[in-house]
């Protein structure tokens, strides 16, 4: 994947089209919430999604995909087998 200047690989996935995001949110494939980056480690963040019983952990910078603390983001919840184990 090339970066914005076409110079080498980017670690981030490309953003989805806005219309695709809206459709995904309406269909329940994506969830929307505010990103809260940990004060202790920028590699960990959570998203509080209205209607879900717990915050969703974003466990690395790559998964944050250029979002900054306080941004409204759309997330896709991974299959349970890809969830972190023993996170408290």
N, C-alpha and C positions, 0 to 999 in steps of 0.2 A: 504494500500500500504506500503510495507516495504522500508526502506531506503537502501542505498548501502551496508551497513554492515548487513542488515537483522534485524536491531534492531528497531522495532517500526514503526510507521506511518511516512511517509514523506508528507509534505504539497504540494509538487510539483507533477505534472503529469510526467509520463515517457516520455522521448524524443522519437520522431518517428524515424524510420529507415531513413537513408539518401536517399535511393532510393524512399521511400514513399514521402519524402519531395520534391524531384525533380519532381516526377510525379504530385504532388499537385500544385506545382508552374506552371508547364507547362499547367495544366488543369484550372488554375485560382482559385483553392480552397485556395491556400496560396499565400501570398505576401512576398517579401523579401525586407529588408531595414536595416538601421543602428539604433540601440537603443540609444536614448538620455535620460538619467535619469535626472530628475529635480534636480537643485541645492538646491531647497527649501525643497523637500520631496522625499526620496528614493522610496516612494510608488507610485510615478507618473513618467511615462516615455512616450515618444512619439517615433513613428517610421515614418520616412519620406520614403514613397514608391514612386518610380518613376512611373509616369503615373496616380497617384491619385492626386486630387486637394488639398488635405489637409493632415496634419499629422494625424496619428492614435494614439489615447490616449490609453495607457496601465495603468489601474487605480489601480493596487495593486501589491504587491510583488509576490503573487502566480502566477499571470498572466505573470510576467516576467520570470518565470520558470528558475531561476538560471543565466539568462543572465546578463552581466555587461555592464556598459556604454561603448558605442562604438562597441559592438559586432554586427555582421551581424546576423540578426534573420529572421526566417520565421514565419509569423503570419497568423491566420485565422480571418477574420472579422466576428464578431458575428451577428446574426439576429438583425435587427433594434430595436426590442422590448427590447433587452438587453443592448442597448446603454445607457450611462448616459444622464440624462436630465439636461438642463440648464448649461452645462459646457461651459465656455468662455475662 
